[in-house]
Amino acid sequence: MAAPVDSSASSPALSHLLAEVRAAVDARLPSLLAGDAHVPDPRDPLPSATREALLSPGKRVRPALVVLAGDVFEAPRPRLIDAGCAIEMVHAASLVLDDLPSMDDATLRRGRPALHVAHGEGNAILAAVTLLSRAFGLLAEAGLHARRGGIPGSAALDLVSRLADASGLLGLASGQALDLATDETDATFDRLETIHARKTGALFVASAEFGAVLGGARQNELSAVRSYARNVGLAFQIVDDLLETRGDAGETGKSARRAPAPTFVRHVGEAGARTLAAELTQHALESLKPFGKKAELLREFAEMLRDRKR
Ligand code: GRG
């Protein structure tokens, strides 16, 4: 089982915040997913497939990053949670697509049958499309309802634009396409960095930017936050690959990929990958210098993700 994130070595303050964010996100996701206009139709298999993809027990790492980054700038917590839910929807969509037979061909996710195994490939693809649509829909609605506890319109548009970049040709979809087009012979270090910066780093960057934008951060502060998240995202992917290398689904809740995937662990070996994750985390910590003590929990978060055991 993949959740919750392993925070056993963290301070009580970080463990408490992670548990709080996870509970708030899990409580908020069901109503955000359905949306006000949705009328349940018992003939339609899509809502239950979509709910399962989103509500199965994930670690909710990306919403935690939205909140931790937002807290540096004292952004309002309810806005951070809703923005984190939008990120989590894109993340859930990416997991469903990643597991498809034409992609990683995985049969287990979060310790359960992958969505295409449980609900069929067609419903899995449609659930991913639904999650992606709702992510953008809920940000747009938050902008429309700015006066009723939503997100100020210009900030909502900013988030929509950043999430679009992180999803498409600058992010997830492009990273996955490059991954599929890469084998052992052309998996250079640069290429691996591009793949993982897009597949994993882009959504970490969007999460941290979401928090910063909602807190009214200035351009130089946004750059610092972006550099932190890019490094943490790459380190997170390397640790994920190290956990998967152990060979069973116990650590990540995901079954091993059938074809060899291009990873840093294959490229530089386990010890090299550990060193790389440590160096990236160090770069991330250096990016936080301008924020002083206000970024203490973000610092701890990076170290916790580097040291996690699941
Ligand atoms: C959805 C626009 C869009 C495109 C999808 C299939 C694809 C394109 C991209 C694959 C992205 C992917 C699955 C990258 C791996 C990132 C990663 C390390 C996932 C595991 O994240 P955790 O550990 O998972 O946070 P939980 O289950 O805890 O949520």
py3Dmol code that shows the C-alpha trace and the ligand (Angstrom):
import py3Dmol

protein = """\
ATOM      1  CA  MET A   1       0.000   0.000   0.000  1.00  0.00           C
ATOM      2  CA  ALA A   2       1.461   3.370  -1.020  1.00  0.00           C
ATOM      3  CA  ALA A   3      -0.040   5.769   1.517  1.00  0.00           C
ATOM      4  CA  PRO A   4       0.637   7.775   3.632  1.00  0.00           C
ATOM      5  CA  VAL A   5       4.069   9.157   2.751  1.00  0.00           C
ATOM      6  CA  ASP A   6       6.825   7.855   5.040  1.00  0.00           C
ATOM      7  CA  SER A   7       7.314  10.768   7.451  1.00  0.00           C
ATOM      8  CA  SER A   8       8.633   8.626  10.320  1.00  0.00           C
ATOM      9  CA  ALA A   9      11.897  10.580  10.529  1.00  0.00           C
ATOM     10  CA  SER A  10      10.268  14.054  10.271  1.00  0.00           C
ATOM     11  CA  SER A  11       9.624  16.644  12.966  1.00  0.00           C
ATOM     12  CA  PRO A  12       6.188  16.607  14.652  1.00  0.00           C
ATOM     13  CA  ALA A  13       5.421  19.903  12.858  1.00  0.00           C
ATOM     14  CA  LEU A  14       5.940  18.414   9.375  1.00  0.00           C
ATOM     15  CA  SER A  15       4.208  15.108  10.189  1.00  0.00           C
ATOM     16  CA  HIS A  16       1.245  17.059  11.529  1.00  0.00           C
ATOM     17  CA  LEU A  17       1.035  19.286   8.465  1.00  0.00           C
ATOM     18  CA  LEU A  18       1.250  16.317   6.067  1.00  0.00           C
ATOM     19  CA  ALA A  19      -1.537  14.477   7.914  1.00  0.00           C
ATOM     20  CA  GLU A  20      -3.656  17.643   7.958  1.00  0.00           C
ATOM     21  CA  VAL A  21      -3.232  18.255   4.213  1.00  0.00           C
ATOM     22  CA  ARG A  22      -3.933  14.643   3.376  1.00  0.00           C
ATOM     23  CA  ALA A  23      -7.154  14.654   5.420  1.00  0.00           C
ATOM     24  CA  ALA A  24      -8.286  17.995   3.930  1.00  0.00           C
ATOM     25  CA  VAL A  25      -7.572  16.877   0.350  1.00  0.00           C
ATOM     26  CA  ASP A  26      -9.257  13.496   0.819  1.00  0.00           C
ATOM     27  CA  ALA A  27     -12.316  15.241   2.280  1.00  0.00           C
ATOM     28  CA  ARG A  28     -12.493  17.831  -0.518  1.00  0.00           C
ATOM     29  CA  LEU A  29     -11.771  15.689  -3.607  1.00  0.00           C
ATOM     30  CA  PRO A  30     -15.160  13.905  -3.871  1.00  0.00           C
ATOM     31  CA  SER A  31     -17.211  17.106  -4.064  1.00  0.00           C
ATOM     32  CA  LEU A  32     -14.747  18.825  -6.421  1.00  0.00           C
ATOM     33  CA  LEU A  33     -14.803  15.805  -8.704  1.00  0.00           C
ATOM     34  CA  ALA A  34     -18.553  15.679  -9.114  1.00  0.00           C
ATOM     35  CA  GLY A  35     -18.985  19.446  -9.613  1.00  0.00           C
ATOM     36  CA  ASP A  36     -22.279  21.263  -8.943  1.00  0.00           C
ATOM     37  CA  ALA A  37     -23.919  20.408 -12.278  1.00  0.00           C
ATOM     38  CA  HIS A  38     -23.355  16.643 -12.166  1.00  0.00           C
ATOM     39  CA  VAL A  39     -26.489  14.470 -11.899  1.00  0.00           C
ATOM     40  CA  PRO A  40     -25.689  10.806 -11.080  1.00  0.00           C
ATOM     41  CA  ASP A  41     -26.705   8.358 -13.837  1.00  0.00           C
ATOM     42  CA  PRO A  42     -26.702   4.709 -12.675  1.00  0.00           C
ATOM     43  CA  ARG A  43     -26.070   3.480 -16.270  1.00  0.00           C
ATOM     44  CA  ASP A  44     -22.799   5.403 -16.529  1.00  0.00           C
ATOM     45  CA  PRO A  45     -19.683   3.403 -15.504  1.00  0.00           C
ATOM     46  CA  LEU A  46     -17.421   6.465 -15.693  1.00  0.00           C
ATOM     47  CA  PRO A  47     -18.049   8.141 -12.297  1.00  0.00           C
ATOM     48  CA  SER A  48     -17.064   5.051 -10.294  1.00  0.00           C
ATOM     49  CA  ALA A  49     -13.914   4.451 -12.388  1.00  0.00           C
ATOM     50  CA  THR A  50     -12.966   8.127 -12.054  1.00  0.00           C
ATOM     51  CA  ARG A  51     -13.604   8.131  -8.293  1.00  0.00           C
ATOM     52  CA  GLU A  52     -11.483   5.039  -7.826  1.00  0.00           C
ATOM     53  CA  ALA A  53      -8.557   6.546  -9.749  1.00  0.00           C
ATOM     54  CA  LEU A  54      -8.700   9.718  -7.673  1.00  0.00           C
ATOM     55  CA  LEU A  55      -9.715   8.505  -4.225  1.00  0.00           C
ATOM     56  CA  SER A  56      -7.580   5.370  -3.924  1.00  0.00           C
ATOM     57  CA  PRO A  57      -4.984   5.946  -1.204  1.00  0.00           C
ATOM     58  CA  GLY A  58      -2.244   8.122  -2.666  1.00  0.00           C
ATOM     59  CA  LYS A  59       0.359   9.887  -0.568  1.00  0.00           C
ATOM     60  CA  ARG A  60      -0.895  13.379  -1.651  1.00  0.00           C
ATOM     61  CA  VAL A  61       2.684  14.610  -1.894  1.00  0.00           C
ATOM     62  CA  ARG A  62       1.944  17.280  -4.521  1.00  0.00           C
ATOM     63  CA  PRO A  63      -0.894  18.987  -2.583  1.00  0.00           C
ATOM     64  CA  ALA A  64       1.441  18.969   0.437  1.00  0.00           C
ATOM     65  CA  LEU A  65       3.974  20.854  -1.681  1.00  0.00           C
ATOM     66  CA  VAL A  66       1.294  23.378  -2.735  1.00  0.00           C
ATOM     67  CA  VAL A  67       0.515  24.036   0.944  1.00  0.00           C
ATOM     68  CA  LEU A  68       4.141  24.124   2.136  1.00  0.00           C
ATOM     69  CA  ALA A  69       5.093  26.590  -0.610  1.00  0.00           C
ATOM     70  CA  GLY A  70       1.928  28.631   0.004  1.00  0.00           C
ATOM     71  CA  ASP A  71       2.658  28.810   3.745  1.00  0.00           C
ATOM     72  CA  VAL A  72       5.976  30.558   3.027  1.00  0.00           C
ATOM     73  CA  PHE A  73       3.889  33.426   1.566  1.00  0.00           C
ATOM     74  CA  GLU A  74       0.971  33.075   3.995  1.00  0.00           C
ATOM     75  CA  ALA A  75      -1.507  32.135   1.265  1.00  0.00           C
ATOM     76  CA  PRO A  76      -5.076  31.309   2.436  1.00  0.00           C
ATOM     77  CA  ARG A  77      -5.265  27.583   3.263  1.00  0.00           C
ATOM     78  CA  PRO A  78      -8.657  26.741   1.559  1.00  0.00           C
ATOM     79  CA  ARG A  79      -7.362  28.100  -1.760  1.00  0.00           C
ATOM     80  CA  LEU A  80      -4.206  26.035  -1.394  1.00  0.00           C
ATOM     81  CA  ILE A  81      -6.224  22.882  -0.748  1.00  0.00           C
ATOM     82  CA  ASP A  82      -8.431  23.377  -3.821  1.00  0.00           C
ATOM     83  CA  ALA A  83      -5.398  24.151  -5.981  1.00  0.00           C
ATOM     84  CA  GLY A  84      -3.713  21.041  -4.579  1.00  0.00           C
ATOM     85  CA  CYS A  85      -6.790  19.008  -5.527  1.00  0.00           C
ATOM     86  CA  ALA A  86      -6.476  20.197  -9.144  1.00  0.00           C
ATOM     87  CA  ILE A  87      -2.845  19.046  -9.210  1.00  0.00           C
ATOM     88  CA  GLU A  88      -3.838  15.730  -7.651  1.00  0.00           C
ATOM     89  CA  MET A  89      -6.421  15.180 -10.423  1.00  0.00           C
ATOM     90  CA  VAL A  90      -3.790  15.628 -13.136  1.00  0.00           C
ATOM     91  CA  HIS A  91      -1.454  13.354 -11.196  1.00  0.00           C
ATOM     92  CA  ALA A  92      -4.164  10.660 -10.860  1.00  0.00           C
ATOM     93  CA  ALA A  93      -4.891  10.917 -14.617  1.00  0.00           C
ATOM     94  CA  SER A  94      -1.198  10.443 -15.358  1.00  0.00           C
ATOM     95  CA  LEU A  95      -1.010   7.309 -13.198  1.00  0.00           C
ATOM     96  CA  VAL A  96      -3.991   5.761 -14.996  1.00  0.00           C
ATOM     97  CA  LEU A  97      -2.459   6.471 -18.418  1.00  0.00           C
ATOM     98  CA  ASP A  98       1.004   5.375 -17.290  1.00  0.00           C
ATOM     99  CA  ASP A  99      -0.325   1.929 -16.322  1.00  0.00           C
ATOM    100  CA  LEU A 100      -2.067   1.205 -19.668  1.00  0.00           C
ATOM    101  CA  PRO A 101      -0.878  -1.783 -21.738  1.00  0.00           C
ATOM    102  CA  SER A 102       0.467   0.638 -24.390  1.00  0.00           C
ATOM    103  CA  MET A 103       2.542   2.470 -21.747  1.00  0.00           C
ATOM    104  CA  ASP A 104       4.084   0.802 -18.664  1.00  0.00           C
ATOM    105  CA  ASP A 105       1.709  -2.164 -18.822  1.00  0.00           C
ATOM    106  CA  ALA A 106       1.348  -2.311 -15.031  1.00  0.00           C
ATOM    107  CA  THR A 107      -1.351  -4.388 -13.380  1.00  0.00           C
ATOM    108  CA  LEU A 108      -1.070  -3.002  -9.828  1.00  0.00           C
ATOM    109  CA  ARG A 109      -1.298   0.603  -8.641  1.00  0.00           C
ATOM    110  CA  ARG A 110      -1.447   1.804  -5.035  1.00  0.00           C
ATOM    111  CA  GLY A 111      -1.516  -1.862  -4.056  1.00  0.00           C
ATOM    112  CA  ARG A 112      -4.761  -2.453  -6.019  1.00  0.00           C
ATOM    113  CA  PRO A 113      -5.573  -3.641  -9.561  1.00  0.00           C
ATOM    114  CA  ALA A 114      -4.670  -0.881 -12.042  1.00  0.00           C
ATOM    115  CA  LEU A 115      -7.714   1.010 -13.328  1.00  0.00           C
ATOM    116  CA  HIS A 116      -7.731  -0.653 -16.774  1.00  0.00           C
ATOM    117  CA  VAL A 117      -7.597  -4.067 -15.052  1.00  0.00           C
ATOM    118  CA  ALA A 118     -10.546  -3.255 -12.773  1.00  0.00           C
ATOM    119  CA  HIS A 119     -12.695  -1.188 -15.180  1.00  0.00           C
ATOM    120  CA  GLY A 120     -11.453  -1.987 -18.712  1.00  0.00           C
ATOM    121  CA  GLU A 121      -9.081  -0.011 -20.903  1.00  0.00           C
ATOM    122  CA  GLY A 122     -11.766   2.216 -22.444  1.00  0.00           C
ATOM    123  CA  ASN A 123     -13.094   3.350 -19.081  1.00  0.00           C
ATOM    124  CA  ALA A 124      -9.556   3.908 -17.794  1.00  0.00           C
ATOM    125  CA  ILE A 125      -8.753   6.258 -20.710  1.00  0.00           C
ATOM    126  CA  LEU A 126     -12.061   8.073 -20.252  1.00  0.00           C
ATOM    127  CA  ALA A 127     -11.488   8.388 -16.486  1.00  0.00           C
ATOM    128  CA  ALA A 128      -8.104  10.015 -17.182  1.00  0.00           C
ATOM    129  CA  VAL A 129      -9.725  12.453 -19.640  1.00  0.00           C
ATOM    130  CA  THR A 130     -12.413  13.239 -17.049  1.00  0.00           C
ATOM    131  CA  LEU A 131      -9.862  13.904 -14.297  1.00  0.00           C
ATOM    132  CA  LEU A 132      -7.846  16.161 -16.561  1.00  0.00           C
ATOM    133  CA  SER A 133     -10.961  18.114 -17.583  1.00  0.00           C
ATOM    134  CA  ARG A 134     -12.102  18.521 -13.980  1.00  0.00           C
ATOM    135  CA  ALA A 135      -8.690  19.788 -12.879  1.00  0.00           C
ATOM    136  CA  PHE A 136      -8.954  22.728 -15.269  1.00  0.00           C
ATOM    137  CA  GLY A 137     -12.703  23.081 -14.666  1.00  0.00           C
ATOM    138  CA  LEU A 138     -12.337  23.441 -10.919  1.00  0.00           C
ATOM    139  CA  LEU A 139      -9.631  26.114 -11.243  1.00  0.00           C
ATOM    140  CA  ALA A 140     -11.830  28.026 -13.690  1.00  0.00           C
ATOM    141  CA  GLU A 141     -14.821  27.735 -11.323  1.00  0.00           C
ATOM    142  CA  ALA A 142     -12.690  28.935  -8.406  1.00  0.00           C
ATOM    143  CA  GLY A 143     -11.832  32.005 -10.516  1.00  0.00           C
ATOM    144  CA  LEU A 144     -15.501  32.607 -11.353  1.00  0.00           C
ATOM    145  CA  HIS A 145     -16.420  32.378  -7.640  1.00  0.00           C
ATOM    146  CA  ALA A 146     -13.599  34.572  -6.364  1.00  0.00           C
ATOM    147  CA  ARG A 147     -15.921  36.575  -4.127  1.00  0.00           C
ATOM    148  CA  ARG A 148     -17.379  33.429  -2.521  1.00  0.00           C
ATOM    149  CA  GLY A 149     -14.127  31.996  -1.182  1.00  0.00           C
ATOM    150  CA  GLY A 150     -12.663  31.088  -4.583  1.00  0.00           C
ATOM    151  CA  ILE A 151      -9.418  32.275  -6.159  1.00  0.00           C
ATOM    152  CA  PRO A 152      -9.012  35.831  -7.545  1.00  0.00           C
ATOM    153  CA  GLY A 153      -9.605  35.641 -11.312  1.00  0.00           C
ATOM    154  CA  SER A 154      -6.128  36.623 -12.495  1.00  0.00           C
ATOM    155  CA  ALA A 155      -4.476  34.130 -10.110  1.00  0.00           C
ATOM    156  CA  ALA A 156      -6.871  31.385 -11.283  1.00  0.00           C
ATOM    157  CA  LEU A 157      -5.921  32.070 -14.919  1.00  0.00           C
ATOM    158  CA  ASP A 158      -2.255  31.983 -13.943  1.00  0.00           C
ATOM    159  CA  LEU A 159      -2.735  28.539 -12.352  1.00  0.00           C
ATOM    160  CA  VAL A 160      -4.635  27.234 -15.405  1.00  0.00           C
ATOM    161  CA  SER A 161      -1.813  28.350 -17.662  1.00  0.00           C
ATOM    162  CA  ARG A 162       0.905  26.787 -15.476  1.00  0.00           C
ATOM    163  CA  LEU A 163      -1.022  23.511 -15.176  1.00  0.00           C
ATOM    164  CA  ALA A 164      -1.510  23.387 -18.966  1.00  0.00           C
ATOM    165  CA  ASP A 165       2.247  23.801 -19.473  1.00  0.00           C
ATOM    166  CA  ALA A 166       3.009  21.101 -16.893  1.00  0.00           C
ATOM    167  CA  SER A 167       0.572  18.680 -18.590  1.00  0.00           C
ATOM    168  CA  GLY A 168       1.448  19.012 -22.260  1.00  0.00           C
ATOM    169  CA  LEU A 169       4.477  19.608 -24.467  1.00  0.00           C
ATOM    170  CA  LEU A 170       6.485  21.157 -21.608  1.00  0.00           C
ATOM    171  CA  GLY A 171       5.555  18.476 -19.095  1.00  0.00           C
ATOM    172  CA  LEU A 172       3.895  15.127 -18.456  1.00  0.00           C
ATOM    173  CA  ALA A 173       2.732  14.150 -21.952  1.00  0.00           C
ATOM    174  CA  SER A 174       6.044  15.094 -23.567  1.00  0.00           C
ATOM    175  CA  GLY A 175       8.084  13.363 -20.839  1.00  0.00           C
ATOM    176  CA  GLN A 176       6.086  10.186 -21.310  1.00  0.00           C
ATOM    177  CA  ALA A 177       6.433  10.300 -25.123  1.00  0.00           C
ATOM    178  CA  LEU A 178      10.209  10.742 -24.804  1.00  0.00           C
ATOM    179  CA  ASP A 179      10.306   7.906 -22.277  1.00  0.00           C
ATOM    180  CA  LEU A 180       8.470   5.597 -24.697  1.00  0.00           C
ATOM    181  CA  ALA A 181      10.887   6.596 -27.477  1.00  0.00           C
ATOM    182  CA  THR A 182      14.001   5.896 -25.377  1.00  0.00           C
ATOM    183  CA  ASP A 183      15.789   2.580 -24.926  1.00  0.00           C
ATOM    184  CA  GLU A 184      19.013   1.461 -23.236  1.00  0.00           C
ATOM    185  CA  THR A 185      21.123   2.568 -26.217  1.00  0.00           C
ATOM    186  CA  ASP A 186      20.031   6.228 -26.316  1.00  0.00           C
ATOM    187  CA  ALA A 187      19.345   6.794 -22.593  1.00  0.00           C
ATOM    188  CA  THR A 188      22.026   9.457 -22.052  1.00  0.00           C
ATOM    189  CA  PHE A 189      22.182  11.398 -18.785  1.00  0.00           C
ATOM    190  CA  ASP A 190      20.813  14.548 -20.487  1.00  0.00           C
ATOM    191  CA  ARG A 191      17.948  12.659 -22.036  1.00  0.00           C
ATOM    192  CA  LEU A 192      17.035  11.003 -18.744  1.00  0.00           C
ATOM    193  CA  GLU A 193      17.083  14.389 -17.047  1.00  0.00           C
ATOM    194  CA  THR A 194      14.717  15.817 -19.670  1.00  0.00           C
ATOM    195  CA  ILE A 195      12.360  12.846 -19.422  1.00  0.00           C
ATOM    196  CA  HIS A 196      12.100  12.983 -15.638  1.00  0.00           C
ATOM    197  CA  ALA A 197      12.051  16.763 -15.403  1.00  0.00           C
ATOM    198  CA  ARG A 198       8.936  16.615 -17.606  1.00  0.00           C
ATOM    199  CA  LYS A 199       7.299  13.386 -16.372  1.00  0.00           C
ATOM    200  CA  THR A 200       7.744  14.095 -12.669  1.00  0.00           C
ATOM    201  CA  GLY A 201       9.462  17.437 -12.153  1.00  0.00           C
ATOM    202  CA  ALA A 202       6.902  19.509 -14.063  1.00  0.00           C
ATOM    203  CA  LEU A 203       4.037  18.698 -11.690  1.00  0.00           C
ATOM    204  CA  PHE A 204       6.256  19.335  -8.657  1.00  0.00           C
ATOM    205  CA  VAL A 205       7.184  22.697 -10.167  1.00  0.00           C
ATOM    206  CA  ALA A 206       3.522  23.532 -10.863  1.00  0.00           C
ATOM    207  CA  SER A 207       2.622  22.546  -7.267  1.00  0.00           C
ATOM    208  CA  ALA A 208       5.218  24.829  -5.704  1.00  0.00           C
ATOM    209  CA  GLU A 209       4.349  27.639  -8.139  1.00  0.00           C
ATOM    210  CA  PHE A 210       0.657  27.253  -7.242  1.00  0.00           C
ATOM    211  CA  GLY A 211       1.459  27.893  -3.575  1.00  0.00           C
ATOM    212  CA  ALA A 212       3.709  30.837  -4.406  1.00  0.00           C
ATOM    213  CA  VAL A 213       1.218  32.421  -6.848  1.00  0.00           C
ATOM    214  CA  LEU A 214      -1.625  32.086  -4.326  1.00  0.00           C
ATOM    215  CA  GLY A 215       0.581  33.828  -1.771  1.00  0.00           C
ATOM    216  CA  GLY A 216       1.385  36.696  -4.155  1.00  0.00           C
ATOM    217  CA  ALA A 217       5.094  35.823  -4.544  1.00  0.00           C
ATOM    218  CA  ARG A 218       7.345  38.120  -6.605  1.00  0.00           C
ATOM    219  CA  GLN A 219       9.183  36.905  -9.745  1.00  0.00           C
ATOM    220  CA  ASN A 220      12.500  36.274  -7.965  1.00  0.00           C
ATOM    221  CA  GLU A 221      10.685  34.340  -5.231  1.00  0.00           C
ATOM    222  CA  LEU A 222       8.870  32.284  -7.881  1.00  0.00           C
ATOM    223  CA  SER A 223      12.207  31.435  -9.514  1.00  0.00           C
ATOM    224  CA  ALA A 224      13.650  30.258  -6.198  1.00  0.00           C
ATOM    225  CA  VAL A 225      10.595  28.106  -5.508  1.00  0.00           C
ATOM    226  CA  ARG A 226      10.729  26.696  -9.052  1.00  0.00           C
ATOM    227  CA  SER A 227      14.378  25.705  -8.674  1.00  0.00           C
ATOM    228  CA  TYR A 228      13.606  24.008  -5.342  1.00  0.00           C
ATOM    229  CA  ALA A 229      10.714  22.021  -6.850  1.00  0.00           C
ATOM    230  CA  ARG A 230      12.569  20.988  -9.993  1.00  0.00           C
ATOM    231  CA  ASN A 231      15.360  19.466  -7.917  1.00  0.00           C
ATOM    232  CA  VAL A 232      12.986  17.847  -5.425  1.00  0.00           C
ATOM    233  CA  GLY A 233      10.926  16.396  -8.293  1.00  0.00           C
ATOM    234  CA  LEU A 234      13.949  14.792  -9.934  1.00  0.00           C
ATOM    235  CA  ALA A 235      15.166  13.422  -6.596  1.00  0.00           C
ATOM    236  CA  PHE A 236      11.652  12.065  -5.916  1.00  0.00           C
ATOM    237  CA  GLN A 237      11.679  10.182  -9.239  1.00  0.00           C
ATOM    238  CA  ILE A 238      15.104   8.698  -8.528  1.00  0.00           C
ATOM    239  CA  VAL A 239      14.003   7.505  -5.084  1.00  0.00           C
ATOM    240  CA  ASP A 240      10.846   6.058  -6.700  1.00  0.00           C
ATOM    241  CA  ASP A 241      13.032   4.109  -9.137  1.00  0.00           C
ATOM    242  CA  LEU A 242      15.277   2.932  -6.292  1.00  0.00           C
ATOM    243  CA  LEU A 243      12.207   1.678  -4.401  1.00  0.00           C
ATOM    244  CA  GLU A 244      10.875  -0.070  -7.524  1.00  0.00           C
ATOM    245  CA  THR A 245      14.271  -1.671  -8.099  1.00  0.00           C
ATOM    246  CA  ARG A 246      13.752  -3.669  -4.914  1.00  0.00           C
ATOM    247  CA  GLY A 247      11.585  -5.796  -7.157  1.00  0.00           C
ATOM    248  CA  ASP A 248       8.129  -6.039  -5.616  1.00  0.00           C
ATOM    249  CA  ALA A 249       5.162  -3.738  -5.263  1.00  0.00           C
ATOM    250  CA  GLY A 250       5.515  -3.425  -1.474  1.00  0.00           C
ATOM    251  CA  GLU A 251       7.359  -0.104  -1.516  1.00  0.00           C
ATOM    252  CA  THR A 252       5.559   1.822  -4.274  1.00  0.00           C
ATOM    253  CA  GLY A 253       2.289  -0.120  -4.595  1.00  0.00           C
ATOM    254  CA  LYS A 254       2.966  -0.440  -8.346  1.00  0.00           C
ATOM    255  CA  SER A 255       3.813  -3.638 -10.216  1.00  0.00           C
ATOM    256  CA  ALA A 256       7.183  -3.675 -11.990  1.00  0.00           C
ATOM    257  CA  ARG A 257       7.215  -2.553 -15.610  1.00  0.00           C
ATOM    258  CA  ARG A 258       7.582  -5.412 -18.104  1.00  0.00           C
ATOM    259  CA  ALA A 259      10.004  -3.761 -20.538  1.00  0.00           C
ATOM    260  CA  PRO A 260      13.159  -2.136 -19.068  1.00  0.00           C
ATOM    261  CA  ALA A 261      12.409   1.542 -18.412  1.00  0.00           C
ATOM    262  CA  PRO A 262      15.064   4.237 -18.920  1.00  0.00           C
ATOM    263  CA  THR A 263      15.990   5.256 -15.350  1.00  0.00           C
ATOM    264  CA  PHE A 264      18.900   6.897 -13.560  1.00  0.00           C
ATOM    265  CA  VAL A 265      19.251   3.722 -11.474  1.00  0.00           C
ATOM    266  CA  ARG A 266      19.990   1.728 -14.643  1.00  0.00           C
ATOM    267  CA  HIS A 267      22.241   4.479 -15.951  1.00  0.00           C
ATOM    268  CA  VAL A 268      24.436   5.154 -12.903  1.00  0.00           C
ATOM    269  CA  GLY A 269      23.670   2.177 -10.627  1.00  0.00           C
ATOM    270  CA  GLU A 270      21.999   2.177  -7.194  1.00  0.00           C
ATOM    271  CA  ALA A 271      24.843   3.882  -5.332  1.00  0.00           C
ATOM    272  CA  GLY A 272      25.194   6.523  -8.066  1.00  0.00           C
ATOM    273  CA  ALA A 273      21.447   7.142  -8.018  1.00  0.00           C
ATOM    274  CA  ARG A 274      21.496   7.621  -4.232  1.00  0.00           C
ATOM    275  CA  THR A 275      24.315  10.139  -4.553  1.00  0.00           C
ATOM    276  CA  LEU A 276      22.431  11.946  -7.312  1.00  0.00           C
ATOM    277  CA  ALA A 277      19.247  12.148  -5.210  1.00  0.00           C
ATOM    278  CA  ALA A 278      21.318  13.571  -2.327  1.00  0.00           C
ATOM    279  CA  GLU A 279      22.969  16.182  -4.599  1.00  0.00           C
ATOM    280  CA  LEU A 280      19.652  17.260  -6.090  1.00  0.00           C
ATOM    281  CA  THR A 281      18.188  17.613  -2.603  1.00  0.00           C
ATOM    282  CA  GLN A 282      21.175  19.756  -1.591  1.00  0.00           C
ATOM    283  CA  HIS A 283      20.568  22.028  -4.615  1.00  0.00           C
ATOM    284  CA  ALA A 284      16.913  22.248  -3.616  1.00  0.00           C
ATOM    285  CA  LEU A 285      17.854  23.327  -0.090  1.00  0.00           C
ATOM    286  CA  GLU A 286      20.232  25.987  -1.445  1.00  0.00           C
ATOM    287  CA  SER A 287      17.382  27.463  -3.523  1.00  0.00           C
ATOM    288  CA  LEU A 288      15.497  28.187  -0.287  1.00  0.00           C
ATOM    289  CA  LYS A 289      18.186  30.461   1.215  1.00  0.00           C
ATOM    290  CA  PRO A 290      16.304  33.715   0.405  1.00  0.00           C
ATOM    291  CA  PHE A 291      13.375  32.580   2.573  1.00  0.00           C
ATOM    292  CA  GLY A 292      15.325  31.949   5.800  1.00  0.00           C
ATOM    293  CA  LYS A 293      13.356  30.357   8.637  1.00  0.00           C
ATOM    294  CA  LYS A 294      10.026  30.707   6.790  1.00  0.00           C
ATOM    295  CA  ALA A 295      11.034  27.779   4.552  1.00  0.00           C
ATOM    296  CA  GLU A 296      12.001  25.400   7.377  1.00  0.00           C
ATOM    297  CA  LEU A 297       9.222  22.885   6.623  1.00  0.00           C
ATOM    298  CA  LEU A 298       9.952  22.977   2.872  1.00  0.00           C
ATOM    299  CA  ARG A 299      13.569  22.097   3.764  1.00  0.00           C
ATOM    300  CA  GLU A 300      12.487  19.193   5.923  1.00  0.00           C
ATOM    301  CA  PHE A 301      10.055  18.031   3.242  1.00  0.00           C
ATOM    302  CA  ALA A 302      12.871  17.701   0.671  1.00  0.00           C
ATOM    303  CA  GLU A 303      14.962  15.688   3.140  1.00  0.00           C
ATOM    304  CA  MET A 304      12.013  13.500   4.072  1.00  0.00           C
ATOM    305  CA  LEU A 305      11.281  12.679   0.398  1.00  0.00           C
ATOM    306  CA  ARG A 306      14.970  11.839  -0.149  1.00  0.00           C
ATOM    307  CA  ASP A 307      14.991   9.449   2.833  1.00  0.00           C
ATOM    308  CA  ARG A 308      11.535   7.890   2.423  1.00  0.00           C
ATOM    309  CA  LYS A 309      11.118   4.117   2.421  1.00  0.00           C
ATOM    310  CA  ARG A 310       7.867   3.972   0.392  1.00  0.00           C
TER     311      ARG A 310
END
"""
ligand_1 = """\
29
GRG
C -2.178 13.358 -17.618
C -1.547 15.206 -19.191
C -1.331 13.834 -18.713
C -0.378 13.108 -19.312
C -0.002 11.754 -18.898
C 1.330 8.846 -18.766
C 1.897 10.219 -18.655
C 1.321 11.301 -19.517
C 2.887 10.543 -17.801
C 3.450 9.628 -16.789
C 3.829 10.439 -15.573
C 4.240 9.579 -14.418
C 3.333 8.515 -13.977
C 5.409 9.844 -13.802
C 5.877 9.112 -12.612
C 5.786 10.040 -11.425
C 5.779 9.286 -10.119
C 7.066 9.102 -9.415
C 4.612 8.805 -9.657
C 4.397 8.234 -8.327
O 3.940 9.328 -7.527
P 3.511 9.127 -6.024
O 4.530 8.275 -5.342
O 2.158 8.303 -6.180
O 3.252 10.461 -5.428
P 0.875 8.218 -5.220
O 0.252 6.897 -5.563
O 1.343 8.269 -3.793
O -0.009 9.358 -5.558
"""
view = py3Dmol.view(width=600, height=400)
view.addModel(protein, "pdb")
view.setStyle({"model": 0}, {"cartoon": {"style": "trace"}})
view.addModel(ligand_1, "xyz")
view.setStyle({"model": 1}, {"stick": {}})
view.zoomTo()
view.show()
